[in-house]
Amino acid sequence: MVEKRVYNRFKVDASIGLRHIDDRYPKGISEKKIPVNVINISKGGIAFKSEHKFELNSFYNTWITLDNKDSFDAVIEVVRMENLGEVETTYGCRFIGMTEECKFKIEVFQIVSNYE
């Protein structure tokens, strides 16, 4: 099997909040966060499991907090999904809206995690 990934993925304990890019909330109302279980992350994307049903090629604003408490915002696109008869479906997402600073945070976190 040929590895097609541009960036190495690594396991991470992270919390993530998702909101569909088309959702609109009036001022003062907190935005809905969809619960997910993060599997891994890279500078190019994130994989997670969830009972919530996401559609392929849908876009979400995300708020990601790594277990070292660094956090950042990004826009993701759902590009892959897999369900093997489990309650949760596995989703693969690519980052489409992320600053270089956020990519750097992921890279530093990965380097530090590898040495711990």
Disulfide bonds with the S-S distance in Angstrom:
none
